């Protein structure tokens, strides 16, 4: 299983009472993936969303909320996947970092199940399993880019006729 991370540099709002909300994944919008290819995620690609954990900076040891009664609500619509989370009172540090825009975006953790490559440098994710969402300061380019570049090279080797890039 290969988990991929995608950052949505969109507004995260801190509401009264420790609630945060924002867009976790905009659908149908292209993103540049490490300068190697462009990618978009179809609306409905996550299908039935199961157990998802919200954590800080993709650290599984730092859970903040969870679907199924643990303070995390995901609203999957035609345009985007929205997130609303109740951050526990004892996590005032996280609440403060959101209010001060230190933590200012969401980054999804997904396993791609179905994809299309309509062009050598264009990927459309048709189906994926959503495993988690990170509340992040910015994309972890050093780690995420290395992981994305590794996955891109694997894809090039697996589908050589689709690629004109040297890997």
C-alpha positions in Angstrom: 0.0 0.0 0.0 1.4 3.4 -1.0 0.0 6.4 0.9 0.2 9.7 -1.0 -0.1 13.1 0.5 -1.7 16.1 -1.1 -1.9 19.6 0.4 -4.7 22.0 -0.1 -3.4 25.5 0.5 -6.8 26.8 1.4 -8.3 28.7 4.3 -8.6 27.0 7.6 -10.9 28.9 9.9 -10.9 28.7 13.7 -14.4 29.1 15.0 -15.5 29.7 18.5 -15.1 26.8 20.9 -12.1 25.2 19.3 -13.8 24.2 16.1 -11.8 24.4 12.8 -13.1 24.0 9.3 -12.0 24.3 5.8 -11.5 22.5 2.5 -9.4 19.3 2.7 -9.6 18.5 -1.1 -10.9 20.6 -3.9 -12.2 18.4 -6.7 -11.4 18.8 -10.4 -8.6 21.3 -9.9 -5.2 20.5 -11.3 -2.1 20.5 -9.0 1.5 20.4 -10.0 3.1 17.3 -8.5 6.8 17.9 -8.0 7.2 19.4 -11.5 6.7 15.9 -12.9 3.0 15.7 -13.8 -0.3 17.5 -13.2 -3.0 15.8 -11.2 -6.7 16.2 -10.3 -9.1 14.3 -8.1 -12.6 13.5 -9.3 -15.6 14.4 -7.1 -16.7 11.2 -5.4 -13.3 9.6 -5.7 -13.2 8.8 -2.0 -16.5 6.8 -2.2 -17.8 5.8 1.2 -15.4 7.4 3.6 -14.6 5.2 6.6 -12.5 5.8 9.7 -10.4 8.9 9.2 -8.1 10.6 11.7 -7.2 14.2 11.8 -3.6 14.7 13.1 -1.1 17.5 13.3 1.6 17.5 10.6 0.7 13.9 9.6 2.0 12.6 12.9 -0.1 9.5 13.8 1.1 9.9 17.4 -0.7 13.3 17.6 -4.4 12.7 16.8 -6.7 15.6 17.1 -10.1 14.2 16.1 -11.6 11.1 14.4 -14.8 10.3 12.4 -17.4 8.3 14.1 -18.0 10.4 17.1 -14.5 11.7 17.8 -15.1 15.3 16.8 -14.4 15.0 13.0 -17.0 15.6 10.3 -16.3 15.2 6.6 -18.7 16.6 4.1 -18.1 15.2 0.6 -19.7 17.4 -2.1 -19.6 17.9 -5.8 -16.9 20.7 -5.6 -14.8 19.7 -2.6 -14.3 17.6 0.5 -14.9 19.9 3.5 -13.8 19.2 7.1 -15.1 20.4 10.4 -13.3 19.3 13.6 -13.7 20.0 17.3 -10.2 20.4 18.7 -10.1 19.2 22.4 -9.9 21.9 25.0 -6.6 20.5 26.3 -5.1 21.1 22.8 -5.0 24.9 23.2 -1.6 24.8 21.5 -3.2 23.6 18.3 -6.0 26.1 18.5 -3.5 28.9 19.0 -1.4 27.8 16.0 -4.5 27.8 13.8 -5.6 31.3 15.0 -2.1 32.7 14.4 -1.9 31.0 10.9 1.0 28.8 11.9 -1.1 25.8 11.0 -3.1 26.9 7.9 -4.0 24.1 5.7 -5.1 20.4 5.4 -3.2 17.7 3.7 -4.9 14.4 2.8 -3.5 10.9 3.2 -4.9 8.7 0.4 -4.3 5.4 -1.3 -5.0 5.6 -5.0 -7.2 2.8 -6.2 -8.1 3.9 -9.8 -6.4 6.5 -12.0 -6.3 7.5 -15.7 -3.4 9.0 -17.6 -5.0 11.0 -20.5 -1.6 12.4 -21.3 1.9 11.5 -20.3 2.0 14.4 -17.8 -1.6 14.3 -16.6 -3.1 12.1 -14.0 -6.8 11.9 -12.9 -7.5 10.1 -9.6 -10.8 8.3 -10.1 -11.0 6.3 -6.8 -9.0 6.5 -3.6 -9.2 5.5 0.0 -8.9 8.4 2.4 -6.9 7.3 5.5 -6.3 10.6 7.2 -6.0 14.3 7.1 -3.1 16.4 8.5 -3.5 19.9 9.9 -0.3 21.4 8.5 1.8 24.5 8.3 2.7 24.1 4.6 3.5 21.1 2.4 6.4 19.1 3.7 8.1 19.5 0.4 11.3 17.7 1.3 9.5 14.6 2.5 6.4 14.8 0.3 8.4 15.6 -2.8 10.7 12.7 -2.2 7.7 10.4 -1.8 5.9 11.8 -4.8 9.0 11.6 -7.0 9.6 8.0 -5.9 6.0 7.1 -6.8 6.3 9.0 -10.1 9.4 7.0 -11.0 7.6 3.8 -10.2 4.7 4.9 -12.4 7.1 5.7 -15.3 8.6 2.3 -15.0 5.3 0.5 -14.8 3.8 2.5 -17.8 6.8 3.3 -20.0 4.7 4.0 -23.2 3.0 6.9 -21.4 6.2 8.7 -20.4 8.6 10.8 -22.3 10.4 11.8 -19.1 13.9 10.5 -18.2 13.9 8.8 -14.8 
